[in-house]
Amino acid sequence: MEHYPTAQERRVWERVAESLPADPSSPQPMPLPTPSLPAEPALPEDSALTPDVVMAYLSRAKTEARLYCYLAGKVSGQNRTILKHMEQMKLSQVRDLSSVYFILTGRKPCPIPSQPPCVTCINETLRWQYQQSLEEQAEFTALAEQGGEFSCLFARLAREACLQAEDILTLLGQLL
């Protein structure tokens, strides 16, 4: 792998090269290679997958991970284990969607997690999350069916949303 000098290294070498006397018998210094950044990829006109859409999914996944972490602190035993597993699934989703965002834009994402719902009753919160998981599954399935380079990823995320809904049903069955 080639090492491309940073801007700071280039400035140092330019100063060093200027301070040396010109010797006609010595070979001329080669210019330092300048890395070029690739152009931002163009998205298809009919694509529903835009950087803004991916950022919205990222923010939602971060918020849900925080919520599951909070809920895990309120329960114990197997219920805590299930919620911690759900948190890890959401954090994995954040990493996957961050990669998609980077591929689409060439920039590292900085999602701002939205406020999690107010938890007054764990059962009601899980009920709300169950509906969110089903909606997320439908959205990811639609993105997977569009085809494209991320169809396999969104198919997997749809399956994970379905598993998350099943985990919530298991939790509700134990908590009720």
C-alpha positions, 0 to 999 in steps of 0.5 A, spaced: 500 500 500 502 506 497 503 512 503 501 518 500 504 524 504 499 529 508 498 536 507 503 537 512 508 533 510 508 536 503 509 543 506 515 541 510 518 537 504 517 544 500 520 548 505 526 543 505 527 543 497 527 550 497 532 551 502 537 546 498 542 549 493 540 547 486 545 542 483 545 542 476 548 535 476 543 532 481 537 529 478 530 534 479 526 532 485 520 528 483 513 531 485 510 528 491 504 524 489 497 528 491 491 523 492 485 524 489 478 523 492 473 519 488 467 523 485 461 522 489 457 517 486 451 518 483 444 515 485 439 513 480 434 517 479 428 512 481 432 510 487 428 511 494 435 510 498 438 517 499 443 519 504 437 522 508 433 516 508 439 512 510 441 517 516 433 517 518 434 509 519 441 511 522 438 515 527 432 511 529 437 505 530 441 509 535 435 511 539 432 504 539 439 501 541 439 507 547 432 505 549 433 497 549 439 499 554 435 503 558 429 497 558 434 492 560 436 496 566 429 496 568 428 488 568 432 482 570 434 475 568 432 472 561 428 479 560 434 483 561 438 478 556 433 479 551 433 486 551 441 486 551 441 482 545 436 487 541 440 492 543 446 489 540 442 487 534 441 495 533 448 497 534 450 492 528 444 495 524 447 502 526 454 500 523 451 497 517 447 503 515 453 507 517 457 503 511 451 504 506 452 512 508 459 512 507 459 508 500 453 513 498 456 520 500 464 518 501 463 522 508 462 519 515 455 519 518 454 523 524 447 521 526 443 525 531 439 520 535 432 522 536 429 522 543 426 515 545 419 515 547 417 516 555 417 510 558 412 510 563 410 503 562 415 497 560 409 493 556 406 499 553 413 501 550 414 494 548 407 494 544 410 501 541 416 498 539 413 492 536 409 496 531 415 500 529 419 493 528 413 491 523 413 498 520 421 497 519 421 490 516 416 492 511 420 498 509 427 494 509 423 489 505 421 494 500 428 497 499 430 490 498 425 488 493 428 494 489 434 491 487 441 495 487 447 494 490 444 494 497 438 489 496 442 483 500 443 488 506 436 490 506 433 483 506 437 481 512 435 487 516 428 486 514 429 479 517 432 482 523 426 486 524 422 480 524 426 477 529 426 483 533 418 483 533 418 476 535 423 477 541 418 483 543 412 478 543 416 473 547 418 479 552 411 481 553 409 474 554 413 474 560 412 480 563 404 480 562 
